[in-house]
Amino acid sequence: MASEISSQTVLFVTVDEYLEVATAARNDGFDQLVDLTAVDYLSYPGARIRPADVKPERFEVVVQLINHTSRERLGLRVQVPADEPIAPSLFDLWPGCENLEREVFDMFGIEFAEHPDMSRILMPEDWIGHPLRKDFAVGDVPVQFSEASAPR
């Protein structure tokens, strides 16, 4: 399903369609993946712009592509279910997305199948949980900054 958002074409795809649509975009000249991130809509289920016939899921992977020849931008928005947060990796199409996919995995817990190194990139390897999920408990552990000045 295509939509026009902020004068940019955005394709809303399912996880099953994701790799096929991304491959078609690459073959159509979208030679640069500019950004890949995710959104957790757990606390804001109705707060997204999407066509009415797109079934919303808790997570959405958001990809921005550029075609330098035509100077067009293309957005891909992929609905990822919470009970199986796995999407295909785009590494074979755009190797530069390796760290972006790892960051989404680390922060949101969305895995990318066939990724060459699906490991944490920002948090320690022994960290439990995914800090950008809306259900991640924050504020439970006090953090002391060594450069902080003493309270007056």
N, C-alpha and C positions, 0 to 999 in steps of 0.2 A: 504494500500500500504506500503510495507516494503522497507527500504533502508539501506545501510551500510554506516555509517558516522563515521569516526575516529575509526574504528574497533568496533563499537557499533551498534547493530540493533536499528533502529528507525522506528516506525510505524506512518504513517501519517493517521489520522482518522478524520472523520467529527464529529460534535457535537453529531449527532444521534448515532454514533457508539462508542463514547467515553467510556461510562459506561460499555458497553458489553465487549469491548476490555480490559479495565482496570480490570474487574472482571476475565476474562480469564487469564490475566497476574498474578493476585493474586493467582488464583487456580493452576497456573503452577509454583508456588514457588517464585514469586517476592514478598517477604514478607516485604520489606522496601521501602517506598517512601522517597527518599533522597531530592528531591527538586521539587517545583512546582512554576512556575513563568509565566510571559507573555511577549510578544513583541508587540509593536505597529509599524506596517510597513507603516503608513500613508505617511511618507516622503521618504521611501525607498521601493517602491512596488516590485522592481526586485532584491532586495538584500538578498534573502533567498535561501537556498539550499532545494530543494524539487523536487520530481518527476514531470515530465511534466503534468501528468494526475491529479495532485492534484490542485483543484481550490483554488487559494490564496484568503484569506480574509484579512481585515485590521489587525485583532488581531490573535495571535497564543498563545495558552496555551502550555507550555513546561513542561513535567513531566519526572523526572529521577527515575527509579526503580532499585533495586538490588535484585538478587537471591543469598543469602549467601551460599547455598548448591553448586550450579554450578559456583559461582563466576562470573556470567554474569550481565551485565547492559542492561537495555532496556529503550529507550526513546520513549515517546509518544508526538506527535505534533498535536495539535488540532486546526483546522481553525475555528475561531469564527467571525461571521459576525458583522459588526459595527451597523447595524440596529436592531439587537437583540443579544446583548452581554451577552448571558446566556449559561452556560454549566452545566452538572450535577456535583454535589459534589461527591468527592471520600472519604468523611468522614467515611462512613460506612465500607469501605474497609481498609483504613489507617487513623485512628483517629488523628494521628499526623499531618495531613495536614490541620487541622482546621485553624491555624493561617496563614498558607501559602495562603490558599484560601481567607481569610479575607484581607491579604495584597494585593493580586491581585485585589480584589474588590476595596479596598481603593485607590490604585495607578492608576488602569486602568479602573475601572468601569465595569469590567466583573463580573456578578453575578453567584453564584453557587447554583443551585436549590437544595432544600432539605438540605441545610447547616443549622446546629443548631443555628448559631448566625451570620448572614450575616450583620455585622455592621463594622464601621470603626475601625481600630486597630492602625494606626499611626497618622492620621490627626484628628483634633478636630471634634466632631460630627456635628458641624454647618459649616464645611468647604464646600465650593462650588467648585465642579469640581474634577478632578482626575489628580494629578500632573505629572504622567509619560506618559500621553497621549501626542502625538506629537503636538496636537492642543491646549494644555494648555498654556495660556499666562504666560510667566515668565519674571521676571525683572520689573514688573509694580509696585511692592510694595517694597520700600527700607526697609531693615532689619538692625536694629542697634544691634550689639553685645555688651553687657555690659563690657566684658573683653577686648574689642578692644582698642589698644593704640591710642592716638591722632595722627593725621597726622603731619608730621614735615614740 
